[in-house]
């Protein structure tokens, strides 16, 4: 189950971060409403993908996804915008991934 869950987190991150980036490009970089529209669609699909997580606890999934979002945002910035994270960005991202693992995959009573 963790492999499926991780894959869903990655797809969700691509959709949400990519969607927000498309809206940003459409409005801030004046690329037009087609970019904004594509971003809105991607953001809607992110919401659908999030519901496919095997865990039924919305709060747990969204909390864990927050860490994935942070790491994904830094990676997106590196690939799409040439952003160069410093050591504090990297350390913070690693802390977030530890949090994701604890929230989603730590053994729990009855589970």
C-alpha positions as CSV (number, residue, x, y, z in Angstrom):
1,X,0.0,0.0,0.0
2,X,2.8,2.6,0.6
3,X,4.0,2.3,-3.0
4,X,0.5,3.2,-4.3
5,X,0.2,6.0,-1.8
6,X,3.5,7.5,-2.7
7,X,2.7,7.3,-6.4
8,X,-0.6,9.1,-5.7
9,X,1.2,11.8,-3.7
10,X,3.6,12.3,-6.7
11,X,0.8,12.6,-9.2
12,X,-1.1,14.9,-6.9
13,X,2.0,17.1,-6.5
14,X,2.5,17.3,-10.2
15,X,-1.1,18.3,-10.8
16,X,-1.3,20.9,-8.0
17,X,2.1,22.5,-8.4
18,X,1.9,22.3,-12.2
19,X,-1.6,23.8,-12.1
20,X,-0.6,26.6,-9.8
21,X,2.5,27.2,-12.0
22,X,0.2,27.4,-15.1
23,X,-2.0,30.0,-13.4
24,X,1.0,31.9,-12.4
25,X,2.4,31.9,-15.9
26,X,-1.0,32.9,-17.4
27,X,-1.5,35.8,-15.0
28,X,2.0,37.0,-13.8
29,X,3.9,36.2,-17.0
30,X,1.0,37.3,-19.3
31,X,0.9,34.1,-21.2
32,X,-2.9,34.2,-21.5
33,X,-6.1,32.7,-20.3
34,X,-5.5,29.3,-21.9
35,X,-2.6,28.8,-19.5
36,X,-4.9,29.8,-16.6
37,X,-7.6,27.5,-17.8
38,X,-5.2,24.6,-18.1
39,X,-4.0,25.4,-14.6
40,X,-7.6,25.3,-13.2
41,X,-8.2,21.9,-14.8
42,X,-5.0,20.5,-13.3
43,X,-5.9,21.9,-9.9
44,X,-9.3,20.2,-10.1
45,X,-7.7,16.9,-11.1
46,X,-5.4,17.2,-8.1
47,X,-8.5,17.2,-5.9
48,X,-9.7,14.0,-7.6
49,X,-6.3,12.2,-7.2
50,X,-6.2,13.1,-3.5
51,X,-9.4,11.1,-2.9
52,X,-7.8,8.0,-4.3
53,X,-5.4,7.6,-1.3
54,X,-6.0,4.3,0.5
55,X,-6.2,5.9,3.9
56,X,-9.7,7.2,4.6
57,X,-8.6,10.1,7.0
58,X,-8.8,13.3,5.1
59,X,-6.8,15.3,7.7
60,X,-4.0,12.8,7.8
61,X,-3.7,12.7,4.0
62,X,-3.8,16.4,3.6
63,X,-1.3,16.9,6.4
64,X,1.1,14.4,4.9
65,X,0.6,15.8,1.4
66,X,1.8,19.2,2.8
67,X,5.3,17.8,3.1
68,X,5.1,16.3,-0.3
69,X,4.0,19.7,-1.7
70,X,7.0,21.4,-0.1
71,X,9.5,19.0,-1.6
72,X,7.7,19.0,-4.9
73,X,7.6,22.8,-5.0
74,X,11.3,23.1,-4.5
75,X,11.9,20.4,-7.2
76,X,9.5,22.1,-9.6
77,X,11.3,25.4,-9.1
78,X,14.6,23.8,-9.9
79,X,13.3,22.2,-13.1
80,X,11.0,24.9,-14.4
81,X,12.5,28.1,-13.2
82,X,16.2,27.4,-12.5
83,X,15.8,27.8,-8.7
84,X,18.8,26.7,-6.7
85,X,17.8,25.6,-3.2
86,X,20.3,26.3,-0.5
87,X,21.3,23.8,2.3
88,X,18.5,25.1,4.5
89,X,15.9,24.4,1.8
90,X,17.3,20.9,1.4
91,X,17.3,20.2,5.2
92,X,13.8,21.6,5.5
93,X,12.6,19.4,2.7
94,X,14.2,16.3,4.3
95,X,12.5,17.1,7.6
96,X,9.2,17.4,5.7
97,X,9.7,13.9,4.2
98,X,10.4,12.5,7.6
99,X,7.1,14.0,8.7
100,X,5.2,12.5,5.8
101,X,6.6,9.1,6.6
102,X,5.6,9.4,10.2
103,X,2.1,10.7,9.5
104,X,1.3,8.2,6.8
105,X,3.2,5.0,7.4
106,X,4.0,4.7,11.1
107,X,2.6,1.6,12.7
108,X,-0.7,2.3,14.5
109,X,-2.7,0.2,17.0
110,X,-5.2,-1.9,15.2
111,X,-3.6,-1.3,11.8
